[in-house]
Amino acid sequence: MTLPPPATPDPTPEALLRTHPALHEDARRGLKLEGVALAEIAAQVGTPCWVIGAQTLRQRARALKAAFGDAGLKPSFHFAVKAQDHQATLTLLRQEGFGGDVVSGGELQRCLRAGMDPQALVYSGVGKTDDELRLALREGIGQINVESPEELARLNALALELGLRAPVALRVNPDVDAGTHDKITTGRAEDKFGIAAPEIIALYRQACETMPGIEMRGLAVHLGSQILTEAPYRQGYQRLAELVTQLRTEGLAVHTLDCGGGLGIAYRDEQAPEPARLARVIADILGPLEVELKIEPGRWLVGPAGVLVSRVIGTRAASEAAQALGSPDFVILDAGMNDLLRPALYEAWHGLLPVAPARGAESDWQEVDVVGPICESSDVFARNRRLPPLEQGDLVALLDAGAYGSVMSSTYNTRPFCAQVMVDGDQWRVIRPRQTLEELLAVESVPEWLAEQA
Ligand SMILES: *Cc1c(COP(=O)(O)O)cnc(C)c1O
C-alpha cells in the first residue's frame, strides 16, 4: 500500500526539537529526555526501550487543568487509561488530581492499585461483561457510561441482584464525524459506539421511571481520537446541550455531562488545538447548563511525554530494481511494529531523531526507509525520511510514543516486551524490566499426550 506523499516537507530535526520541549540536544551527551541522556538509559537497560518523562506529564496535567480553570470551569479530570496504563503514570496523575476513564475490569483494577478513589473512575466501553459490571458496582465506581439499551437493562438487573444502584450516564452517539483517522473516529451513526440521539430521551425516561437499579446521572459523549479541529467538538456538545434542554423540559434531571477526550497532538506539523480552545468551546456550549463536567483526555496528556529508543541493527541498500522505482535504502531498527504499532495500524507519522550529537554535513543526509525486523510489509516506521547517516549500533528515538505505544505492544515474532523507564528531571528508574525470553516461554505448556517418551 502506498500513501500519497504528504503535502508539506517533513519537519527538520531542529523543528522537531522546537515542538518537543521535553527533548533537548546536549552537544556532548546527545539527545536527552528532560535531564537524562537517552544514550545512558540505552547503555544500561538495552533497546528497544520506552522512556516516559514525569516532569513533562506533570506540566501537561497542570496546563490542562489551568486551561479549564481559565475558562471558568471546574470539571473533574479522568485520564483515559488505555492510552498509557502503567501504574507509575497512574500514580503520578492521581497525585495531580486525576481520576481514570477505564474500558475494562483490568484497567479498573489498575487504577485502584494505583490508589485512585473508585468514585473518581468512569467506566466506558461497548462490551462490558457481567463480571466487569459487578466488579465496578461492588467497588463503588463513580460512573458507568452505558452504550446501549441492552446494556442498561443488564446493568439494572445486576445492580438489583447486588442490592446496589448503578450511577449511569448514557453515551450519546451524536452522529458527528471527528475528521480523524477512520479507525479512531467513534461518533458517527455507523460506528459501534453510543446511543443515537433521537433514542436518548425515551431511554432516559424509561430508566428513571422503571429501573430502580439505575441512578440516572446524565449524558456522555466521546467523538474519537486525535481530533485536530474545534468543529466536531462544537457539533457534538451542541447535540448534548439540546438533549439536556429536552430532558429538563420533560422534567428529567441531568446532573452531569461527560465531554470525552480526543484532543489531538502535533506528531508532524499538525495544528492541534490548545486545551484552552476546547475549554472555551465547552464553557460556551455546556457552561450555561450548570452541570458537573467530566473530561477524559488520554493522548494529549501522555503522547508527547514518551519516546521509544531503538538501535540500528543494520542498513540495506535498495536493490537496483527498487532504486529504479525511486525507493531509498533501508535502515533496520531493533524495534518493530510489535512494540510501536501505530505506524502499521493507522499509517501514523512519528518523528525520529538520532540520539547521538549531530554528525556530518547536511549534504551527507539521505532519504531512507526506516523499518523494523518483523516479517510483515507494514513494519515500517518512516518512509523517505531525510536523516543523517545512520549505521549499525546507532541509537534513534521515535517521538510522541507515550500514548497508544507500550499499551499496544505484543510479543509477535517471539519478541519479549520492552523495558520501560520513567525519567523525572535528572533521575530515572526502570519501571518495568525487559521481559526475558524465559518468562515469555515459561507460561506455555505442551499437552501431555504430545510429550515424547523418555
Ligand atoms: C479513548 C477514549 C478517550 C481518550 O481519547 P484520547 O484521544 O486519547 O484523548 C476518552 N474517552 C473514551 C470513552 C475513550 O474511549
The ligand as a Tripos MOL2 file, in Angstrom:
@<TRIPOS>MOLECULE
LIG
   15    15     1     0     0
SMALL
NO_CHARGES

@<TRIPOS>ATOM
      1 C1        -10.0500    6.5310   24.1020 C.3       1 LIG1
      2 C2        -11.0530    7.2860   24.8670 C.ar      1 LIG1
      3 C3        -10.7230    8.5230   25.4160 C.ar      1 LIG1
      4 C4         -9.3920    9.1940   25.2170 C.3       1 LIG1
      5 O1         -9.1090    9.5230   23.8900 O.3       1 LIG1
      6 P1         -7.7910   10.3670   23.5650 P.3       1 LIG1
      7 O2         -7.8690   10.5840   22.1120 O.co2     1 LIG1
      8 O3         -6.6260    9.5310   23.9550 O.co2     1 LIG1
      9 O4         -7.8790   11.6260   24.3550 O.co2     1 LIG1
     10 C5        -11.6800    9.1670   26.1790 C.ar      1 LIG1
     11 N1        -12.9160    8.6310   26.3810 N.ar      1 LIG1
     12 C6        -13.2690    7.4350   25.8400 C.ar      1 LIG1
     13 C7        -14.6160    6.9050   26.0930 C.3       1 LIG1
     14 C8        -12.3540    6.7350   25.0740 C.ar      1 LIG1
     15 O5        -12.7170    5.5600   24.5370 O.3       1 LIG1
@<TRIPOS>BOND
     1     1     2 1
     2     2     3 ar
     3     2    14 ar
     4     3     4 1
     5     3    10 ar
     6     4     5 1
     7     5     6 1
     8     6     7 2
     9     6     8 1
    10     6     9 1
    11    10    11 ar
    12    11    12 ar
    13    12    13 1
    14    12    14 ar
    15    14    15 1
@<TRIPOS>SUBSTRUCTURE
     1 LIG1         1 GROUP 0 **** ****
